[in-house]
Amino acid sequence: MRRLILCLLFALAMTSLSGCGTIYKASVDERDVGTFADDSRIESSVRARIINDPVVKLRDLSVNSYLGTVYLVGEFDADQQKMRAVRLAREVDGVRRVTIIPFQKQVDPTCGTTDDLALYAKIKQRLVEDRDIWSTQVDVKVVQCNVVILGLVKSQHDADRIVAHANAVQGVYTVQNYIRIMK
């Protein structure tokens, strides 16, 4: 019970800091300010389309955009939801490509929401503590104890270390790497 409360408090703190985080993220991001703003607008537009759609459920899906590529990560009940989410994302001005990372919605007694939150916190802690990499522009998604890493980094070395940190956390089932190297 204590673990659940701590995870919920952590999630609440993260969402309350998101406004301040946007300014910070823009200042440390690998993208120039214009590209960062375009990607932020794309993310917001895709979320708005999905949240108002009766087929796709935003609460089961996260949306990220890097250099005009939209990444949809989440749980889906049916192929119809996946196809609809991709179509809605492609309709947004500025979207160059859509990558979907789907997980079949299921009830897994060995991995629930609290487990996902705990894994997320452990991975982010490892990334912050590693002074040899710059991981502030990397997003970590955890779905059914599977980790999806998205973002932009300066070198393959940074990408490899980030993936190694995620793989080293006990309880992680798989790690999918969608990190892009900025040249």
C-alpha positions as CSV (number, residue, x, y, z in Angstrom):
1,M,0.0,0.0,0.0
2,R,2.8,2.4,0.9
3,R,4.4,1.7,-2.5
4,L,1.2,2.6,-4.3
5,I,0.9,5.9,-2.4
6,L,4.5,6.8,-3.1
7,C,4.0,6.0,-6.8
8,L,0.8,8.1,-7.0
9,L,2.5,11.0,-5.2
10,F,5.4,10.8,-7.6
11,A,3.1,10.9,-10.6
12,L,1.2,13.8,-9.2
13,A,4.4,15.8,-8.6
14,M,5.5,15.1,-12.2
15,T,2.3,16.4,-13.7
16,S,2.3,19.5,-11.6
17,L,5.7,20.4,-12.7
18,S,5.0,19.9,-16.4
19,G,4.5,23.7,-17.1
20,C,7.9,24.6,-15.7
21,G,9.3,21.5,-17.4
22,T,8.4,22.7,-20.8
23,I,10.6,25.8,-20.6
24,Y,13.4,23.8,-19.2
25,K,13.0,21.0,-21.8
26,A,13.1,23.6,-24.6
27,S,16.4,25.1,-23.3
28,V,18.2,21.7,-23.0
29,D,16.7,20.0,-26.1
30,E,18.8,19.0,-29.1
31,R,16.3,20.6,-31.4
32,D,16.3,24.3,-32.3
33,V,13.5,26.4,-30.7
34,G,11.5,26.4,-33.9
35,T,11.6,22.7,-34.3
36,F,10.9,22.1,-30.6
37,A,7.8,24.4,-30.9
38,D,6.6,22.6,-34.1
39,D,6.9,19.2,-32.4
40,S,5.1,20.5,-29.3
41,R,2.3,21.8,-31.6
42,I,2.1,18.5,-33.4
43,E,1.9,16.6,-30.1
44,S,-0.9,18.9,-28.8
45,S,-2.8,18.6,-32.1
46,V,-2.6,14.8,-32.2
47,R,-3.7,14.6,-28.6
48,A,-6.7,16.9,-29.3
49,R,-7.8,14.7,-32.2
50,I,-7.4,11.5,-30.2
51,I,-9.1,12.7,-27.0
52,N,-12.2,13.7,-29.0
53,D,-12.3,10.5,-30.9
54,P,-14.8,7.8,-29.8
55,V,-12.7,4.9,-31.1
56,V,-9.3,5.8,-29.7
57,K,-8.9,6.4,-26.0
58,L,-6.1,8.9,-25.0
59,R,-5.8,7.5,-21.5
60,D,-4.3,4.4,-23.0
61,L,-1.9,6.2,-25.3
62,S,1.0,8.6,-25.2
63,V,1.9,10.9,-28.0
64,N,5.4,12.3,-28.7
65,S,6.9,14.1,-31.7
66,Y,10.5,14.4,-32.7
67,L,11.5,16.2,-35.9
68,G,8.0,15.7,-37.2
69,T,7.8,12.0,-36.5
70,V,5.0,11.1,-34.2
71,Y,5.3,8.2,-31.8
72,L,2.1,6.6,-30.5
73,V,2.8,4.3,-27.5
74,G,0.1,2.5,-25.6
75,E,-2.5,-0.2,-25.1
76,F,-5.1,-1.0,-27.7
77,D,-8.1,-3.3,-27.6
78,A,-8.4,-3.8,-31.4
79,D,-6.6,-3.1,-34.7
80,Q,-9.4,-0.6,-35.5
81,Q,-8.1,1.6,-32.6
82,K,-4.5,1.4,-33.9
83,M,-5.4,2.3,-37.5
84,R,-7.7,5.1,-36.4
85,A,-4.9,6.6,-34.1
86,V,-2.4,6.5,-37.0
87,R,-4.9,8.1,-39.4
88,L,-5.7,10.9,-36.9
89,A,-2.0,11.6,-36.4
90,R,-1.3,11.7,-40.1
91,E,-4.0,14.3,-40.6
92,V,-2.1,16.9,-38.5
93,D,-0.1,19.5,-40.4
94,G,3.6,19.0,-40.1
95,V,3.6,15.2,-39.4
96,R,6.2,13.5,-41.6
97,R,5.8,10.0,-40.3
98,V,3.9,8.1,-37.7
99,T,5.4,5.2,-35.7
100,I,3.1,3.2,-33.5
101,I,4.3,1.0,-30.7
102,P,1.2,-1.0,-29.7
103,F,0.6,-3.3,-26.8
104,Q,-2.5,-5.5,-26.7
105,K,-4.6,-4.5,-23.7
106,Q,-4.6,-7.2,-21.2
107,V,-4.8,-7.8,-17.4
108,D,-1.4,-9.1,-16.2
109,P,-1.4,-10.0,-12.4
110,T,2.4,-9.8,-12.5
111,C,2.6,-6.3,-13.9
112,G,0.1,-3.5,-13.2
113,T,0.1,0.3,-13.2
114,T,2.0,0.6,-9.9
115,D,4.7,-1.7,-11.3
116,D,4.9,0.5,-14.5
117,L,5.3,3.6,-12.3
118,A,8.0,2.0,-10.1
119,L,10.0,0.9,-13.2
120,Y,9.7,4.3,-14.7
121,A,11.0,6.0,-11.5
122,K,13.9,3.5,-11.3
123,I,14.9,4.0,-14.9
124,K,14.7,7.8,-14.7
125,Q,16.7,7.7,-11.5
126,R,19.5,5.7,-13.2
127,L,19.5,8.2,-16.1
128,V,19.7,11.2,-13.9
129,E,22.5,9.7,-11.8
130,D,24.7,8.9,-14.8
131,R,26.8,12.0,-15.2
132,D,28.4,10.7,-18.4
133,I,25.2,11.1,-20.5
134,W,22.8,13.8,-21.2
135,S,19.3,12.2,-21.1
136,T,17.0,15.1,-20.4
137,Q,15.6,15.0,-23.9
138,V,14.8,11.3,-23.6
139,D,11.3,10.1,-22.8
140,V,10.7,6.8,-21.1
141,K,7.3,5.0,-21.5
142,V,6.5,1.9,-19.5
143,V,3.6,-0.2,-20.6
144,Q,2.9,-3.6,-19.1
145,C,6.5,-3.6,-17.7
146,N,7.8,-3.1,-21.3
147,V,10.0,0.0,-21.7
148,V,9.9,2.2,-24.8
149,I,12.7,4.8,-25.0
150,L,12.1,7.8,-27.3
151,G,14.1,11.0,-27.9
152,L,17.1,12.6,-29.3
153,V,20.7,12.3,-28.1
154,K,24.1,13.5,-29.3
155,S,25.9,10.2,-29.8
156,Q,25.5,6.5,-30.1
157,H,27.4,6.1,-26.9
158,D,24.6,8.1,-25.0
159,A,21.9,6.0,-26.7
160,D,23.7,2.7,-25.8
161,R,24.1,3.7,-22.2
162,I,20.5,4.8,-21.9
163,V,19.3,1.4,-23.2
164,A,21.7,-0.4,-20.9
165,H,20.3,1.5,-17.9
166,A,16.8,0.5,-18.8
167,N,17.8,-3.2,-19.4
168,A,19.5,-3.3,-16.0
169,V,16.4,-2.5,-14.0
170,Q,14.9,-5.6,-12.4
171,G,11.4,-6.3,-13.5
172,V,11.7,-4.8,-17.1
173,Y,10.4,-7.4,-19.6
174,T,11.7,-5.8,-22.8
175,V,13.3,-2.5,-24.0
176,Q,12.4,-1.0,-27.3
177,N,14.8,1.7,-28.5
178,Y,13.5,4.6,-30.6
179,I,16.3,7.0,-29.8
180,R,17.5,9.1,-32.7
181,I,21.1,10.5,-32.9
182,M,21.3,14.2,-33.7
183,K,24.0,14.9,-36.3
